[in-house]
Amino acid sequence: MFRVGLPVMLILLIGTAWFAWASYRRAAQAERALAELHAENRALLHEARALERAVAAAEQGLRTLSSHPSVPRDVAVTADLTLADVRRLVERKELDD
């Protein structure tokens, strides 16, 4: 019994060690991928905030331009249309990559 049991135990031990090592490698790889995903997500959020600030500044500039008394009426109407277009694009998320 001892002769048959030892090789079986050895095979089970080697199989268990291999399975544990493979599981550890997969977990480490998943952790690295998750860290990269989080970093990319933070960068995209930062870029989105910068775009939001730029749109807000553009809206303010167009609002100022369209309400200034020295600006001709056709320019003011164009500025208002542009502001409406910017809002539509931002609200419907039609901005292209």
C-alpha positions as CSV (number, residue, x, y, z in Angstrom):
1,M,0.0,0.0,0.0
2,F,2.9,2.3,0.8
3,R,4.3,1.8,-2.7
4,V,1.1,2.9,-4.4
5,G,0.2,5.6,-2.0
6,L,3.5,7.6,-2.2
7,P,3.4,8.2,-6.0
8,V,-0.3,9.1,-5.8
9,M,0.4,11.6,-2.9
10,L,3.4,13.0,-4.9
11,I,1.2,13.5,-8.0
12,L,-1.5,15.1,-5.9
13,L,1.0,17.4,-4.2
14,I,2.6,18.5,-7.5
15,G,-0.9,19.0,-9.1
16,T,-2.0,21.1,-6.2
17,A,1.1,23.2,-6.3
18,W,0.8,23.8,-10.0
19,F,-2.9,24.7,-9.6
20,A,-2.1,27.2,-6.8
21,W,0.7,28.8,-8.8
22,A,-1.4,29.1,-11.9
23,S,-4.3,30.6,-9.8
24,Y,-1.8,33.1,-8.3
25,R,-0.5,34.2,-11.7
26,R,-4.1,34.7,-13.0
27,A,-5.0,36.7,-9.9
28,A,-1.8,38.9,-10.3
29,Q,-2.5,39.4,-14.0
30,A,-6.2,40.4,-13.2
31,E,-4.9,42.8,-10.5
32,R,-2.5,44.5,-13.0
33,A,-5.3,44.8,-15.6
34,L,-7.6,46.3,-13.0
35,A,-5.0,48.9,-12.0
36,E,-4.5,49.9,-15.6
37,L,-8.2,50.2,-16.0
38,H,-8.5,52.5,-13.0
39,A,-5.6,54.6,-14.3
40,E,-7.3,55.0,-17.7
41,N,-10.6,55.8,-16.0
42,R,-9.0,58.5,-13.9
43,A,-7.3,60.0,-17.0
44,L,-10.6,60.0,-18.9
45,L,-12.4,61.6,-16.0
46,H,-9.7,64.3,-15.9
47,E,-10.1,64.9,-19.6
48,A,-13.9,65.1,-19.3
49,R,-13.6,67.7,-16.6
50,A,-11.2,69.7,-18.6
51,L,-13.7,69.6,-21.6
52,E,-16.5,70.6,-19.3
53,R,-14.5,73.6,-18.1
54,A,-13.7,74.5,-21.7
55,V,-17.4,74.3,-22.8
56,A,-18.4,76.4,-19.8
57,A,-15.8,79.0,-20.7
58,A,-17.0,79.0,-24.3
59,E,-20.6,79.3,-23.2
60,Q,-19.7,82.3,-21.1
61,G,-17.8,83.9,-23.9
62,L,-20.6,83.4,-26.3
63,R,-23.1,84.7,-23.8
64,T,-20.9,87.8,-23.3
65,L,-20.5,88.3,-27.0
66,S,-24.1,87.9,-27.8
67,S,-25.2,90.4,-25.1
68,H,-22.6,93.1,-25.8
69,P,-24.3,96.2,-27.3
70,S,-21.5,96.9,-29.8
71,V,-21.9,93.4,-31.5
72,P,-24.0,93.5,-34.6
73,R,-27.3,91.6,-34.4
74,D,-26.4,89.0,-37.0
75,V,-23.2,88.2,-35.1
76,A,-25.2,87.9,-31.8
77,V,-27.7,85.6,-33.4
78,T,-24.9,83.4,-34.8
79,A,-23.3,83.3,-31.3
80,D,-26.6,82.3,-29.8
81,L,-27.0,79.5,-32.4
82,T,-23.5,78.3,-31.7
83,L,-24.2,78.2,-28.0
84,A,-27.4,76.2,-28.6
85,D,-25.4,73.8,-30.8
86,V,-22.7,73.4,-28.2
87,R,-25.4,72.6,-25.6
88,R,-27.1,70.1,-27.9
89,L,-23.9,68.3,-28.6
90,V,-22.9,68.1,-24.9
91,E,-26.4,67.1,-23.7
92,R,-26.8,64.4,-26.4
93,K,-23.2,63.4,-26.2
94,E,-22.7,63.7,-29.9
95,L,-19.1,64.6,-29.6
96,D,-17.0,62.4,-31.9
97,D,-13.7,60.9,-30.7
